[in-house]
């Protein structure tokens, strides 16, 4: 199962015993005609958050989309939809992490009124609803605010993508939000939509 494969790979990574699967010349040759990833990962662009490494996967296993703060735009939505509807990925993962610079910048903008220039402002503005929701819920710890942003991204994915929400409702795809801890290297489940006990992979 896709979700189990990710968790097992992450456990190997945390233990310092990665298998580095599907990273040889034979795999490269096998994939040249076409790809068949089992999951699509929408993660933060943070350089410490390389999905194939922290989940101990290889070539062709994951379809990875990365933006600062895992914020959503039309190109991100299109990429996720392509992975599930064309490539057949059965699991969508929103991957957030502690000490996220995008979340910290949005929090500073909301709480201290700090202004951000350039296109970074667009990233901050897209994270801001999560900061406001966390504040309304009385959440103050950094980890709780990051979790809120992960949940918000999962909800936004399903709200904005009719295709993805229909796939989840049909039991064809599951969407999960994972929180990654930089120091420990571990990923934990924050939220899920759909059935992660099956290959078509919910929980909360």
N, CA and C atoms as an extended XYZ file, in Angstrom:
612
Properties=species:S:1:pos:R:3:atomname:S:1:resname:S:1:resid:I:1 pbc="F F F"
N         0.838       -1.196        0.000 N   UNK     1
C         0.000        0.000        0.000 CA  UNK     1
C         0.877        1.251        0.000 C   UNK     1
N         0.409        2.276       -0.657 N   UNK     2
C         1.210        3.480       -0.841 CA  UNK     2
C         1.570        4.147        0.483 C   UNK     2
N         0.584        4.315        1.357 N   UNK     3
C         0.838        4.995        2.621 CA  UNK     3
C         1.824        4.200        3.475 C   UNK     3
N         1.632        2.893        3.525 N   UNK     4
C         2.538        2.036        4.294 CA  UNK     4
C         3.954        2.080        3.734 C   UNK     4
N         4.057        2.140        2.405 N   UNK     5
C         5.376        2.192        1.773 CA  UNK     5
C         6.123        3.457        2.184 C   UNK     5
N         5.412        4.576        2.272 N   UNK     6
C         6.044        5.824        2.685 CA  UNK     6
C         6.482        5.766        4.142 C   UNK     6
N         5.602        5.263        5.008 N   UNK     7
C         5.948        5.192        6.424 CA  UNK     7
C         7.104        4.241        6.672 C   UNK     7
N         7.112        3.119        5.964 N   UNK     8
C         8.216        2.160        6.128 CA  UNK     8
C         9.535        2.768        5.680 C   UNK     8
N         9.488        3.483        4.554 N   UNK     9
C        10.690        4.142        4.067 CA  UNK     9
C        11.190        5.197        5.024 C   UNK     9
N        10.248        5.942        5.627 N   UNK    10
C        10.633        6.971        6.584 CA  UNK    10
C        11.262        6.358        7.834 C   UNK    10
N        10.743        5.213        8.260 N   UNK    11
C        11.317        4.543        9.430 CA  UNK    11
C        12.753        4.107        9.150 C   UNK    11
N        12.998        3.624        7.929 N   UNK    12
C        14.368        3.244        7.566 CA  UNK    12
C        15.277        4.464        7.581 C   UNK    12
N        14.768        5.584        7.070 N   UNK    13
C        15.549        6.824        7.034 CA  UNK    13
C        15.889        7.293        8.444 C   UNK    13
N        14.898        7.280        9.334 N   UNK    14
C        15.113        7.721       10.716 CA  UNK    14
C        16.136        6.828       11.409 C   UNK    14
N        16.069        5.535       11.125 N   UNK    15
C        16.976        4.581       11.765 CA  UNK    15
C        18.373        4.601       11.161 C   UNK    15
N        18.552        5.347       10.079 N   UNK    16
C        19.851        5.384        9.427 CA  UNK    16
C        20.150        4.126        8.644 C   UNK    16
N        19.067        3.447        8.200 N   UNK    17
C        19.226        2.206        7.454 CA  UNK    17
C        18.471        2.245        6.127 C   UNK    17
N        18.681        3.288        5.322 N   UNK    18
C        17.955        3.378        4.047 CA  UNK    18
C        18.389        2.287        3.076 C   UNK    18
N        17.443        1.846        2.246 N   UNK    19
C        17.738        0.816        1.250 CA  UNK    19
C        18.074        1.411       -0.117 C   UNK    19
N        17.759        2.691       -0.299 N   UNK    20
C        17.985        3.372       -1.577 CA  UNK    20
C        17.433        2.548       -2.751 C   UNK    20
N        16.149        2.198       -2.699 N   UNK    21
C        15.584        1.345       -3.756 CA  UNK    21
C        15.418        2.090       -5.078 C   UNK    21
N        15.372        1.325       -6.157 N   UNK    22
C        15.044        1.871       -7.483 CA  UNK    22
C        15.941        3.034       -7.903 C   UNK    22
N        17.233        2.907       -7.624 N   UNK    23
C        18.155        3.986       -7.971 CA  UNK    23
C        19.326        3.504       -8.827 C   UNK    23
N        19.135        2.356       -9.494 N   UNK    24
C        20.222        1.821      -10.308 CA  UNK    24
C        19.962        2.007      -11.806 C   UNK    24
N        20.900        1.567      -12.617 N   UNK    25
C        20.797        1.732      -14.067 CA  UNK    25
C        19.613        0.965      -14.641 C   UNK    25
N        19.329       -0.211      -14.064 N   UNK    26
C        18.206       -1.014      -14.561 CA  UNK    26
C        16.887       -0.272      -14.376 C   UNK    26
N        16.731        0.361      -13.228 N   UNK    27
C        15.499        1.130      -12.964 CA  UNK    27
C        15.407        2.317      -13.919 C   UNK    27
N        16.507        2.967      -14.148 N   UNK    28
C        16.532        4.108      -15.071 CA  UNK    28
C        16.078        3.681      -16.456 C   UNK    28
N        16.587        2.559      -16.924 N   UNK    29
C        16.214        2.054      -18.243 CA  UNK    29
C        14.749        1.639      -18.286 C   UNK    29
N        14.298        1.011      -17.228 N   UNK    30
C        12.907        0.546      -17.143 CA  UNK    30
C        11.917        1.698      -17.258 C   UNK    30
N        12.277        2.831      -16.664 N   UNK    31
C        11.361        3.977      -16.605 CA  UNK    31
C        11.420        4.870      -17.838 C   UNK    31
N        12.399        4.672      -18.696 N   UNK    32
C        12.563        5.573      -19.834 CA  UNK    32
C        11.294        5.721      -20.676 C   UNK    32
N        10.538        4.651      -20.953 N   UNK    33
C         9.337        4.789      -21.789 CA  UNK    33
C         8.168        5.489      -21.091 C   UNK    33
N         8.015        5.294      -19.775 N   UNK    34
C         6.858        5.842      -19.063 CA  UNK    34
C         7.089        5.787      -17.563 C   UNK    34
N         6.306        6.580      -16.829 N   UNK    35
C         6.404        6.591      -15.372 CA  UNK    35
C         5.091        6.129      -14.745 C   UNK    35
N         5.194        5.585      -13.539 N   UNK    36
C         4.026        5.054      -12.838 CA  UNK    36
C         4.188        5.287      -11.336 C   UNK    36
N         4.254        6.551      -10.890 N   UNK    37
C         4.473        6.831       -9.466 CA  UNK    37
C         3.284        6.380       -8.623 C   UNK    37
N         3.571        5.867       -7.420 N   UNK    38
C         2.468        5.410       -6.575 CA  UNK    38
C         1.880        6.530       -5.718 C   UNK    38
N         2.594        7.658       -5.616 N   UNK    39
C         2.093        8.779       -4.818 CA  UNK    39
C         2.585       10.093       -5.389 C   UNK    39
N         1.797       11.145       -5.143 N   UNK    40
C         2.225       12.498       -5.482 CA  UNK    40
C         2.430       13.248       -4.164 C   UNK    40
N         3.564       13.902       -4.038 N   UNK    41
C         3.898       14.630       -2.814 CA  UNK    41
C         3.942       16.120       -3.111 C   UNK    41
N         3.047       16.868       -2.463 N   UNK    42
C         3.088       18.327       -2.512 CA  UNK    42
C         3.779       18.785       -1.244 C   UNK    42
N         5.033       19.179       -1.373 N   UNK    43
C         5.810       19.526       -0.200 CA  UNK    43
C         6.372       20.929       -0.256 C   UNK    43
N         6.864       21.367        0.882 N   UNK    44
C         7.550       22.653        0.955 CA  UNK    44
C         8.880       22.554        0.214 C   UNK    44
N         9.314       23.659       -0.362 N   UNK    45
C        10.562       23.690       -1.128 CA  UNK    45
C        11.810       23.643       -0.254 C   UNK    45
N        11.653       23.679        1.048 N   UNK    46
C        12.782       23.683        1.972 CA  UNK    46
C        13.813       22.625        1.575 C   UNK    46
N        15.080       23.018        1.519 N   UNK    47
C        16.140       22.131        1.054 CA  UNK    47
C        16.351       20.913        1.954 C   UNK    47
N        15.792       20.958        3.158 N   UNK    48
C        15.937       19.840        4.101 CA  UNK    48
C        14.800       18.821        3.989 C   UNK    48
N        13.957       19.004        2.977 N   UNK    49
C        12.716       18.226        2.887 CA  UNK    49
C        12.619       17.482        1.552 C   UNK    49
N        13.657       16.791        1.164 N   UNK    50
C        13.664       16.054       -0.103 CA  UNK    50
C        12.876       14.752        0.057 C   UNK    50
N        11.732       14.670       -0.600 N   UNK    51
C        10.794       13.561       -0.375 CA  UNK    51
C        11.398       12.196       -0.652 C   UNK    51
N        12.110       12.048       -1.768 N   UNK    52
C        12.666       10.732       -2.098 CA  UNK    52
C        13.662       10.254       -1.045 C   UNK    52
N        14.343       11.188       -0.402 N   UNK    53
C        15.331       10.819        0.616 CA  UNK    53
C        14.647       10.467        1.932 C   UNK    53
N        13.756       11.321        2.416 N   UNK    54
C        13.169       11.085        3.746 CA  UNK    54
C        12.190        9.922        3.746 C   UNK    54
N        11.680        9.534        2.570 N   UNK    55
C        10.809        8.364        2.485 CA  UNK    55
C        11.529        7.161        1.877 C   UNK    55
N        12.824        7.294        1.633 N   UNK    56
C        13.651        6.217        1.096 CA  UNK    56
C        13.019        5.571       -0.137 C   UNK    56
N        12.778        6.396       -1.139 N   UNK    57
C        12.213        5.932       -2.400 CA  UNK    57
C        13.194        6.229       -3.531 C   UNK    57
N        12.847        5.793       -4.742 N   UNK    58
C        13.771        5.964       -5.845 CA  UNK    58
C        13.137        6.549       -7.079 C   UNK    58
N        13.794        6.351       -8.210 N   UNK    59
C        13.305        6.870       -9.478 CA  UNK    59
C        11.922        6.310       -9.799 C   UNK    59
N        11.017        7.201      -10.185 N   UNK    60
C         9.699        6.782      -10.621 CA  UNK    60
C         8.711        6.462       -9.523 C   UNK    60
N         9.125        6.547       -8.257 N   UNK    61
C         8.217        6.198       -7.159 CA  UNK    61
C         7.289        7.338       -6.762 C   UNK    61
N         7.821        8.553       -6.742 N   UNK    62
C         7.058        9.707       -6.281 CA  UNK    62
C         7.018       10.798       -7.343 C   UNK    62
N         5.843       11.402       -7.506 N   UNK    63
C         5.682       12.576       -8.361 CA  UNK    63
C         5.673       13.770       -7.416 C   UNK    63
N         6.735       14.563       -7.425 N   UNK    64
C         6.941       15.577       -6.394 CA  UNK    64
C         6.699       16.990       -6.931 C   UNK    64
N         5.870       17.727       -6.207 N   UNK    65
C         5.585       19.134       -6.511 CA  UNK    65
C         5.968       19.936       -5.282 C   UNK    65
N         6.818       20.949       -5.452 N   UNK    66
C         7.295       21.687       -4.286 CA  UNK    66
C         7.168       23.192       -4.483 C   UNK    66
N         6.618       23.847       -3.482 N   UNK    67
C         6.561       25.305       -3.428 CA  UNK    67
C         6.864       25.738       -2.000 C   UNK    67
N         7.330       26.943       -1.824 N   UNK    68
C         7.580       27.458       -0.479 CA  UNK    68
C         6.278       27.409        0.315 C   UNK    68
N         6.323       26.787        1.484 N   UNK    69
C         5.126       26.698        2.313 CA  UNK    69
C         4.043       25.816        1.737 C   UNK    69
N         4.391       24.951        0.788 N   UNK    70
C         3.439       24.122        0.030 CA  UNK    70
C         2.155       24.885       -0.318 C   UNK    70
N         2.337       26.116       -0.839 N   UNK    71
C         1.180       26.923       -1.212 CA  UNK    71
C         0.645       26.472       -2.574 C   UNK    71
N        -0.641       26.729       -2.776 N   UNK    72
C        -1.329       26.258       -3.973 CA  UNK    72
C        -1.533       27.368       -4.991 C   UNK    72
N        -1.270       27.039       -6.249 N   UNK    73
C        -1.616       27.886       -7.376 CA  UNK    73
C        -2.189       26.968       -8.439 C   UNK    73
N        -2.634       27.524       -9.537 N   UNK    74
C        -3.239       26.707      -10.581 CA  UNK    74
C        -2.264       25.684      -11.149 C   UNK    74
N        -0.987       26.059      -11.247 N   UNK    75
C        -0.005       25.123      -11.786 CA  UNK    75
C         0.224       23.948      -10.836 C   UNK    75
N         0.121       24.194       -9.536 N   UNK    76
C         0.245       23.120       -8.560 CA  UNK    76
C        -0.962       22.183       -8.640 C   UNK    76
N        -2.147       22.768       -8.691 N   UNK    77
C        -3.366       21.961       -8.801 CA  UNK    77
C        -3.341       21.111      -10.068 C   UNK    77
N        -2.902       21.709      -11.163 N   UNK    78
C        -2.822       20.969      -12.420 CA  UNK    78
C        -1.824       19.829      -12.331 C   UNK    78
N        -0.716       20.050      -11.657 N   UNK    79
C         0.297       19.005      -11.504 CA  UNK    79
C        -0.226       17.844      -10.677 C   UNK    79
N        -0.938       18.143       -9.589 N   UNK    80
C        -1.504       17.096       -8.744 CA  UNK    80
C        -2.563       16.314       -9.512 C   UNK    80
N        -3.430       17.025      -10.224 N   UNK    81
C        -4.466       16.354      -11.012 CA  UNK    81
C        -3.852       15.479      -12.099 C   UNK    81
N        -2.785       15.937      -12.710 N   UNK    82
C        -2.099       15.146      -13.728 CA  UNK    82
C        -1.571       13.843      -13.124 C   UNK    82
N        -1.003       13.938      -11.924 N   UNK    83
C        -0.430       12.755      -11.282 CA  UNK    83
C        -1.487       11.706      -10.968 C   UNK    83
N        -2.677       12.146      -10.546 N   UNK    84
C        -3.713       11.172      -10.185 CA  UNK    84
C        -4.521       10.705      -11.385 C   UNK    84
N        -4.857       11.612      -12.286 N   UNK    85
C        -5.760       11.252      -13.381 CA  UNK    85
C        -5.048       10.659      -14.593 C   UNK    85
N        -3.802       11.054      -14.828 N   UNK    86
C        -3.060       10.560      -15.994 CA  UNK    86
C        -2.045        9.490      -15.593 C   UNK    86
N        -1.284        9.751      -14.538 N   UNK    87
C        -0.235        8.814      -14.136 CA  UNK    87
C        -0.736        7.723      -13.196 C   UNK    87
N        -1.914        7.937      -12.610 N   UNK    88
C        -2.506        6.897      -11.777 CA  UNK    88
C        -2.046        6.853      -10.335 C   UNK    88
N        -1.444        7.909       -9.825 N   UNK    89
C        -1.048        7.937       -8.413 CA  UNK    89
C        -2.288        7.835       -7.535 C   UNK    89
N        -2.248        6.952       -6.542 N   UNK    90
C        -3.420        6.711       -5.695 CA  UNK    90
C        -3.378        7.451       -4.369 C   UNK    90
N        -2.259        8.096       -4.073 N   UNK    91
C        -2.114        8.802       -2.802 CA  UNK    91
C        -1.541       10.188       -3.049 C   UNK    91
N        -2.161       11.201       -2.437 N   UNK    92
C        -1.663       12.575       -2.485 CA  UNK    92
C        -1.206       12.951       -1.083 C   UNK    92
N         0.025       13.414       -0.968 N   UNK    93
C         0.592       13.775        0.331 CA  UNK    93
C         0.900       15.266        0.360 C   UNK    93
N         0.382       15.958        1.359 N   UNK    94
C         0.795       17.331        1.648 CA  UNK    94
C         1.832       17.238        2.758 C   UNK    94
N         3.048       17.664        2.457 N   UNK    95
C         4.163       17.483        3.383 CA  UNK    95
C         4.639       18.827        3.922 C   UNK    95
N         4.331       19.083        5.188 N   UNK    96
C         4.811       20.286        5.861 CA  UNK    96
C         5.890       19.929        6.867 C   UNK    96
N         6.446       20.920        7.530 N   UNK    97
C         7.536       20.652        8.474 CA  UNK    97
C         7.670       21.758        9.503 C   UNK    97
N         8.344       21.445       10.595 N   UNK    98
C         8.598       22.448       11.621 CA  UNK    98
C         9.641       23.448       11.131 C   UNK    98
N         9.710       24.575       11.807 N   UNK    99
C        10.648       25.651       11.438 CA  UNK    99
C        10.486       26.075        9.982 C   UNK    99
N         9.251       26.147        9.526 N   UNK   100
C         8.971       26.535        8.141 CA  UNK   100
C         9.096       28.050        7.989 C   UNK   100
N         9.963       28.493        7.091 N   UNK   101
C        10.187       29.919        6.894 CA  UNK   101
C         8.966       30.643        6.377 C   UNK   101
N         8.189       29.987        5.511 N   UNK   102
C         6.987       30.621        4.961 CA  UNK   102
C         5.950       30.851        6.055 C   UNK   102
N         5.799       29.879        6.930 N   UNK   103
C         4.854       30.020        8.043 CA  UNK   103
C         5.337       31.098        9.005 C   UNK   103
N         6.636       31.122        9.278 N   UNK   104
C         7.185       32.134       10.184 CA  UNK   104
C         7.007       33.535        9.615 C   UNK   104
N         7.213       33.686        8.303 N   UNK   105
C         7.067       34.999        7.672 CA  UNK   105
C         5.620       35.459        7.711 C   UNK   105
N         4.693       34.534        7.464 N   UNK   106
C         3.270       34.894        7.498 CA  UNK   106
C         2.846       35.249        8.920 C   UNK   106
N         3.376       34.522        9.871 N   UNK   107
C         3.039       34.815       11.259 CA  UNK   107
C         3.567       36.192       11.669 C   UNK   107
N         4.775       36.519       11.228 N   UNK   108
C         5.341       37.829       11.539 CA  UNK   108
C         4.538       38.940       10.879 C   UNK   108
N         4.060       38.677        9.674 N   UNK   109
C         3.259       39.680        8.964 CA  UNK   109
C         1.949       39.945        9.686 C   UNK   109
N         1.330       38.882       10.208 N   UNK   110
C         0.049       39.019       10.902 CA  UNK   110
C         0.234       39.632       12.288 C   UNK   110
N         1.217       39.136       13.036 N   UNK   111
C         1.362       39.533       14.431 CA  UNK   111
C         2.143       40.835       14.620 C   UNK   111
N         3.123       41.071       13.735 N   UNK   112
C         3.997       42.235       13.923 CA  UNK   112
C         3.850       43.280       12.822 C   UNK   112
N         3.029       42.953       11.818 N   UNK   113
C         2.822       43.895       10.733 CA  UNK   113
C         4.014       44.049        9.817 C   UNK   113
N         4.898       43.064        9.812 N   UNK   114
C         6.080       43.151        8.958 CA  UNK   114
C         5.681       42.988        7.496 C   UNK   114
N         6.186       43.841        6.645 N   UNK   115
C         5.843       43.772        5.227 CA  UNK   115
C         6.914       43.004        4.462 C   UNK   115
N         6.460       42.273        3.455 N   UNK   116
C         7.354       41.459        2.629 CA  UNK   116
C         7.278       41.969        1.202 C   UNK   116
N         8.424       42.104        0.540 N   UNK   117
C         8.446       42.620       -0.819 CA  UNK   117
C         8.552       41.526       -1.860 C   UNK   117
N         8.461       41.923       -3.103 N   UNK   118
C         8.616       41.000       -4.218 CA  UNK   118
C         7.540       39.935       -4.251 C   UNK   118
N         7.835       38.854       -4.966 N   UNK   119
C         6.870       37.773       -5.084 CA  UNK   119
C         6.791       36.917       -3.824 C   UNK   119
N         7.713       37.136       -2.889 N   UNK   120
C         7.614       36.438       -1.604 CA  UNK   120
C         6.309       36.821       -0.916 C   UNK   120
N         5.852       38.036       -1.182 N   UNK   121
C         4.589       38.494       -0.588 CA  UNK   121
C         3.440       37.568       -0.975 C   UNK   121
N         3.457       37.064       -2.202 N   UNK   122
C         2.403       36.171       -2.662 CA  UNK   122
C         2.379       34.889       -1.836 C   UNK   122
N         3.561       34.358       -1.539 N   UNK   123
C         3.654       33.163       -0.698 CA  UNK   123
C         3.082       33.450        0.685 C   UNK   123
N         3.496       34.566        1.273 N   UNK   124
C         3.034       34.936        2.610 CA  UNK   124
C         1.521       35.104        2.639 C   UNK   124
N         0.966       35.742        1.617 N   UNK   125
C        -0.477       35.957        1.567 CA  UNK   125
C        -1.237       34.643        1.479 C   UNK   125
N        -0.654       33.645        0.829 N   UNK   126
C        -1.331       32.348        0.698 CA  UNK   126
C        -1.249       31.530        1.980 C   UNK   126
N        -0.263       31.821        2.810 N   UNK   127
C        -0.144       31.124        4.096 CA  UNK   127
C        -0.967       31.821        5.175 C   UNK   127
N        -1.218       33.104        5.009 N   UNK   128
C        -1.887       33.914        6.031 CA  UNK   128
C        -3.220       33.345        6.517 C   UNK   128
N        -4.095       32.798        5.650 N   UNK   129
C        -5.354       32.232        6.166 CA  UNK   129
C        -5.137       31.154        7.217 C   UNK   129
N        -4.076       30.381        7.081 N   UNK   130
C        -3.770       29.351        8.077 CA  UNK   130
C        -3.376       29.983        9.410 C   UNK   130
N        -2.620       31.078        9.346 N   UNK   131
C        -2.223       31.782       10.573 CA  UNK   131
C        -3.445       32.354       11.269 C   UNK   131
N        -4.346       32.930       10.498 N   UNK   132
C        -5.562       33.516       11.070 CA  UNK   132
C        -6.451       32.441       11.675 C   UNK   132
N        -6.552       31.286       11.012 N   UNK   133
C        -7.364       30.191       11.533 CA  UNK   133
C        -6.771       29.653       12.830 C   UNK   133
N        -5.445       29.540       12.879 N   UNK   134
C        -4.782       29.069       14.092 CA  UNK   134
C        -5.016       30.051       15.238 C   UNK   134
N        -4.932       31.331       14.927 N   UNK   135
C        -5.152       32.347       15.957 CA  UNK   135
C        -6.586       32.283       16.484 C   UNK   135
N        -7.559       32.107       15.566 N   UNK   136
C        -8.965       32.026       15.963 CA  UNK   136
C        -9.218       30.811       16.851 C   UNK   136
N        -8.435       29.742       16.639 N   UNK   137
C        -8.584       28.525       17.435 CA  UNK   137
C        -7.765       28.567       18.719 C   UNK   137
N        -7.048       29.655       18.925 N   UNK   138
C        -6.251       29.796       20.134 CA  UNK   138
C        -4.942       29.025       20.112 C   UNK   138
N        -4.476       28.677       18.912 N   UNK   139
C        -3.235       27.921       18.783 CA  UNK   139
C        -2.054       28.886       18.748 C   UNK   139
N        -1.054       28.631       19.571 N   UNK   140
C         0.102       29.526       19.630 CA  UNK   140
C         1.430       28.808       19.397 C   UNK   140
N         1.494       27.519       19.690 N   UNK   141
C         2.738       26.773       19.505 CA  UNK   141
C         3.054       26.645       18.021 C   UNK   141
N         4.333       26.733       17.692 N   UNK   142
C         4.740       26.646       16.291 CA  UNK   142
C         4.252       25.357       15.644 C   UNK   142
N         4.372       24.228       16.373 N   UNK   143
C         3.964       22.941       15.806 CA  UNK   143
C         2.473       22.908       15.510 C   UNK   143
N         1.668       23.531       16.367 N   UNK   144
C         0.221       23.555       16.147 CA  UNK   144
C        -0.140       24.420       14.938 C   UNK   144
N         0.593       25.503       14.758 N   UNK   145
C         0.329       26.393       13.634 CA  UNK   145
C         0.726       25.720       12.328 C   UNK   145
N         1.845       25.006       12.323 N   UNK   146
C         2.252       24.258       11.132 CA  UNK   146
C         1.217       23.195       10.794 C   UNK   146
N         0.728       22.481       11.814 N   UNK   147
C        -0.311       21.472       11.578 CA  UNK   147
C        -1.565       22.095       10.987 C   UNK   147
N        -1.935       23.271       11.473 N   UNK   148
C        -3.104       23.961       10.938 CA  UNK   148
C        -2.900       24.300        9.466 C   UNK   148
N        -1.693       24.701        9.122 N   UNK   149
C        -1.411       25.030        7.721 CA  UNK   149
C        -1.466       23.780        6.844 C   UNK   149
N        -1.005       22.660        7.365 N   UNK   150
C        -1.088       21.399        6.617 CA  UNK   150
C        -2.549       21.027        6.392 C   UNK   150
N        -3.359       21.102        7.442 N   UNK   151
C        -4.790       20.793        7.304 CA  UNK   151
C        -5.462       21.739        6.324 C   UNK   151
N        -5.097       23.011        6.393 N   UNK   152
C        -5.691       24.000        5.489 CA  UNK   152
C        -5.346       23.685        4.036 C   UNK   152
N        -4.120       23.260        3.779 N   UNK   153
C        -3.711       22.936        2.411 CA  UNK   153
C        -4.474       21.720        1.894 C   UNK   153
N        -4.649       20.704        2.739 N   UNK   154
C        -5.432       19.531        2.345 CA  UNK   154
C        -6.861       19.936        1.998 C   UNK   154
N        -7.478       20.736        2.872 N   UNK   155
C        -8.846       21.187        2.616 CA  UNK   155
C        -8.932       22.013        1.339 C   UNK   155
N        -7.939       22.869        1.122 N   UNK   156
C        -7.936       23.733       -0.049 CA  UNK   156
C        -7.782       22.919       -1.334 C   UNK   156
N        -6.941       21.893       -1.293 N   UNK   157
C        -6.781       21.010       -2.447 CA  UNK   157
C        -8.116       20.427       -2.877 C   UNK   157
N        -8.851       19.898       -1.910 N   UNK   158
C       -10.121       19.252       -2.216 CA  UNK   158
C       -11.211       20.262       -2.554 C   UNK   158
N       -11.108       21.448       -1.992 N   UNK   159
C       -12.096       22.488       -2.282 CA  UNK   159
C       -11.920       23.048       -3.684 C   UNK   159
N       -10.676       23.226       -4.100 N   UNK   160
C       -10.409       23.861       -5.396 CA  UNK   160
C       -10.372       22.870       -6.551 C   UNK   160
N       -10.056       21.619       -6.287 N   UNK   161
C        -9.983       20.621       -7.356 CA  UNK   161
C       -11.198       19.699       -7.302 C   UNK   161
N       -12.139       19.932       -8.181 N   UNK   162
C       -13.316       19.068       -8.241 CA  UNK   162
C       -12.921       17.652       -8.636 C   UNK   162
N       -11.949       17.556       -9.537 N   UNK   163
C       -11.484       16.246       -9.986 CA  UNK   163
C       -10.949       15.430       -8.815 C   UNK   163
N       -10.106       16.043       -8.007 N   UNK   164
C        -9.507       15.340       -6.880 CA  UNK   164
C       -10.560       14.964       -5.842 C   UNK   164
N       -11.474       15.877       -5.540 N   UNK   165
C       -12.504       15.578       -4.545 CA  UNK   165
C       -13.398       14.439       -5.011 C   UNK   165
N       -13.685       14.377       -6.316 N   UNK   166
C       -14.489       13.280       -6.852 CA  UNK   166
C       -13.734       11.958       -6.775 C   UNK   166
N       -12.430       11.997       -6.989 N   UNK   167
C       -11.625       10.780       -6.877 CA  UNK   167
C       -11.598       10.257       -5.444 C   UNK   167
N       -11.539       11.181       -4.480 N   UNK   168
C       -11.558       10.782       -3.072 CA  UNK   168
C       -12.914       10.198       -2.708 C   UNK   168
N       -13.985       10.856       -3.143 N   UNK   169
C       -15.337       10.381       -2.854 CA  UNK   169
C       -15.587        9.002       -3.456 C   UNK   169
N       -14.979        8.744       -4.604 N   UNK   170
C       -15.153        7.457       -5.273 CA  UNK   170
C       -14.254        6.370       -4.699 C   UNK   170
N       -13.394        6.721       -3.746 N   UNK   171
C       -12.495        5.747       -3.153 CA  UNK   171
C       -11.306        5.407       -4.021 C   UNK   171
N       -11.037        6.256       -5.014 N   UNK   172
C        -9.933        5.992       -5.944 CA  UNK   172
C        -8.611        6.581       -5.459 C   UNK   172
N        -8.698        7.640       -4.677 N   UNK   173
C        -7.507        8.368       -4.222 CA  UNK   173
C        -7.708        8.764       -2.763 C   UNK   173
N        -6.631        8.822       -2.011 N   UNK   174
C        -6.659        9.360       -0.650 CA  UNK   174
C        -5.705       10.550       -0.581 C   UNK   174
N        -6.011       11.465        0.306 N   UNK   175
C        -5.163       12.640        0.526 CA  UNK   175
C        -4.772       12.666        1.996 C   UNK   175
N        -3.491       12.783        2.273 N   UNK   176
C        -3.033       12.857        3.663 CA  UNK   176
C        -2.154       14.076        3.855 C   UNK   176
N        -2.149       14.582        5.081 N   UNK   177
C        -1.246       15.656        5.460 CA  UNK   177
C        -0.251       15.109        6.460 C   UNK   177
N         1.026       15.267        6.178 N   UNK   178
C         2.080       14.776        7.065 CA  UNK   178
C         2.919       15.935        7.580 C   UNK   178
N         3.308       15.845        8.829 N   UNK   179
C         4.198       16.832        9.422 CA  UNK   179
C         5.566       16.215        9.655 C   UNK   179
N         6.591       16.847        9.121 N   UNK   180
C         7.954       16.322        9.204 CA  UNK   180
C         8.750       17.095       10.242 C   UNK   180
N         9.500       16.373       11.082 N   UNK   181
C        10.347       16.989       12.097 CA  UNK   181
C        11.794       16.971       11.621 C   UNK   181
N        12.356       18.135       11.421 N   UNK   182
C        13.675       18.254       10.814 CA  UNK   182
C        14.772       17.543       11.606 C   UNK   182
N        14.792       17.701       12.911 N   UNK   183
C        15.868       17.121       13.709 CA  UNK   183
C        15.758       15.600       13.807 C   UNK   183
N        14.546       15.105       14.007 N   UNK   184
C        14.345       13.666       14.161 CA  UNK   184
C        14.273       12.940       12.829 C   UNK   184
N        13.851       13.646       11.783 N   UNK   185
C        13.716       13.019       10.474 CA  UNK   185
C        12.440       12.229       10.299 C   UNK   185
N        11.515       12.344       11.240 N   UNK   186
C        10.297       11.535       11.198 CA  UNK   186
C         9.102       12.310       10.663 C   UNK   186
N         8.223       11.582        9.981 N   UNK   187
C         6.989       12.147        9.447 CA  UNK   187
C         5.806       11.533       10.185 C   UNK   187
N         4.846       12.368       10.580 N   UNK   188
C         3.671       11.867       11.296 CA  UNK   188
C         2.398       12.340       10.605 C   UNK   188
N         1.357       11.548       10.774 N   UNK   189
C         0.072       11.865       10.154 CA  UNK   189
C        -0.608       13.011       10.898 C   UNK   189
N        -1.019       14.031       10.157 N   UNK   190
C        -1.734       15.168       10.731 CA  UNK   190
C        -3.221       15.085       10.395 C   UNK   190
N        -3.532       14.724        9.154 N   UNK   191
C        -4.924       14.618        8.733 CA  UNK   191
C        -5.014       13.734        7.500 C   UNK   191
N        -6.186       13.201        7.220 N   UNK   192
C        -6.350       12.369        6.026 CA  UNK   192
C        -7.772       12.433        5.511 C   UNK   192
N        -7.893       12.221        4.218 N   UNK   193
C        -9.191       12.157        3.547 CA  UNK   193
C        -9.144       10.967        2.592 C   UNK   193
N       -10.102       10.072        2.706 N   UNK   194
C       -10.089        8.888        1.877 CA  UNK   194
C        -9.633        7.693        2.689 C   UNK   194
N        -9.419        6.568        2.044 N   UNK   195
C        -9.094        5.334        2.742 CA  UNK   195
C        -7.620        4.971        2.570 C   UNK   195
N        -6.834        5.187        3.596 N   UNK   196
C        -5.404        4.879        3.516 CA  UNK   196
C        -5.112        3.436        3.909 C   UNK   196
N        -6.162        2.657        4.181 N   UNK   197
C        -5.958        1.246        4.496 CA  UNK   197
C        -5.968        0.393        3.241 C   UNK   197
N        -6.330        1.012        2.132 N   UNK   198
C        -6.379        0.286        0.858 CA  UNK   198
C        -5.365        0.876       -0.096 C   UNK   198
N        -5.127        0.187       -1.207 N   UNK   199
C        -4.190        0.710       -2.207 CA  UNK   199
C        -4.736        1.990       -2.790 C   UNK   199
N        -6.038        2.096       -2.892 N   UNK   200
C        -6.624        3.329       -3.368 CA  UNK   200
C        -6.640        4.355       -2.284 C   UNK   200
N        -5.938        4.029       -1.332 N   UNK   201
C        -5.781        4.696       -0.078 CA  UNK   201
C        -6.936        5.630        0.119 C   UNK   201
N        -8.823        6.916        5.182 N   UNK   202
C        -8.848        8.237        5.689 CA  UNK   202
C        -8.899        8.239        7.112 C   UNK   202
N        -9.131        8.627        7.443 N   UNK   203
C        -8.951        8.540        8.839 CA  UNK   203
C        -9.658        9.638        9.548 C   UNK   203
N        -9.144       10.833        9.576 N   UNK   204
C        -9.689       11.891       10.393 CA  UNK   204
C       -10.416       12.900        9.548 C   UNK   204
